[in-house]
Amino acid sequence: MAGHDTAAPPQVGNHPFVRAVAALSTVAGWCSAAMIVAAVGITCQMIFVRFVLNGSTVWQTEMVVYLVIAATLVGLPYVQRLRGHVNVDLIPLALPMVARRALAVLTLSLSIIIIGVMLWYGYDYWHFAWDRGWRSDTVWGVRLWIPYLALPVGFGLLLLQLIADLVGVLTRAEAPFGLEDS
């Protein structure tokens, strides 16, 4: 990264919307971490039942898969908030602050549009599973609207975080790309 501290989350300033979304993204990150811990615990329980007790497992594998996917989707806004994604700052570093801010507005706007489309189709898919009463074709037979709910929730929260990032850049409460003027 370009010399900025990645250990601390970006400052959210005094803008109430940005602060609320930052808090919501943090809660989503904690929920995501809890889902990973639960998936690890269920995996350990499954291994114990299969190899120590020599029993069969019914729901564990499917539950672990759903938890890890949900953790990934629900964790998206927290990663965006912390700027934890992989990026290359070469172009923003080479630009003056005015152009850097314009590029940030452009990339955040395009990201908002793309995630908005993904939210729309994720909601549509979740609602389709809800409306039709879909169940998995396994012995457990989980109602699929439950794990599919991670699609609209995760993309919805990510969309809010991207909008908050755009508001932060537009109100100058946040530096574009987290890079201060050098």
GIPE-V154066 format. One record per pair of residues at least 6 apart in sequence whose C-alpha atoms are under 7 Angstrom apart, sorted by sequence separation. I is the first residue (numbers start at 0). J is the second residue. D is the distance in Angstrom with one decimal. If there is no record, write none. Layout:
# GIPE-V154066
i/j/d
I/J/D
I/J/D
This chain:
# GIPE-V154066
i/j/d
11/17/6.2
48/54/5.4
49/55/5.9
78/84/6.5
134/140/5.4
135/141/5.5
167/173/5.0
168/174/6.2
11/18/5.8
48/55/6.9
49/56/6.9
134/141/5.4
135/142/6.6
168/175/5.8
91/99/5.4
134/142/4.4
135/143/6.2
133/142/6.0
134/143/5.2
132/142/6.9
133/143/5.6
45/56/6.6
45/59/6.3
128/143/6.2
129/144/5.0
128/144/5.3
42/59/7.0
41/59/6.3
125/144/5.7
41/63/6.9
125/147/5.3
125/148/5.9
38/63/4.9
38/66/6.1
122/150/6.8
38/67/6.8
121/150/5.1
122/151/4.9
121/151/5.2
35/66/6.9
34/66/5.7
35/67/6.2
34/67/6.9
118/151/5.4
35/70/6.4
34/70/5.7
118/154/5.2
117/154/6.9
118/155/6.1
32/70/7.0
31/70/4.3
114/154/6.4
31/73/5.8
31/74/5.2
115/158/6.6
114/158/6.1
27/73/5.9
28/74/5.0
27/74/5.9
111/158/6.1
28/77/5.0
27/77/6.5
111/161/6.2
111/162/6.9
24/76/5.3
25/77/5.7
24/77/4.8
107/161/6.5
24/80/7.0
107/165/6.1
21/80/6.8
104/165/6.4
8/80/6.9
9/81/6.6
103/175/5.6
8/81/4.9
103/176/6.5
100/175/5.4
73/149/6.5
99/175/6.5
72/149/6.3
72/150/6.7
75/153/6.6
73/152/6.8
69/149/5.2
73/153/4.2
76/156/5.9
80/160/6.8
57/138/6.6
58/139/5.6
65/146/5.9
72/153/4.7
76/157/4.3
57/139/6.3
72/154/7.0
75/157/5.9
76/160/5.8
96/180/6.2
1/88/6.6
0/88/6.9
24/156/7.0
20/159/6.6
20/160/6.1
20/163/6.6
17/163/5.0
16/163/6.9
17/167/6.9
12/172/5.7
11/172/6.9
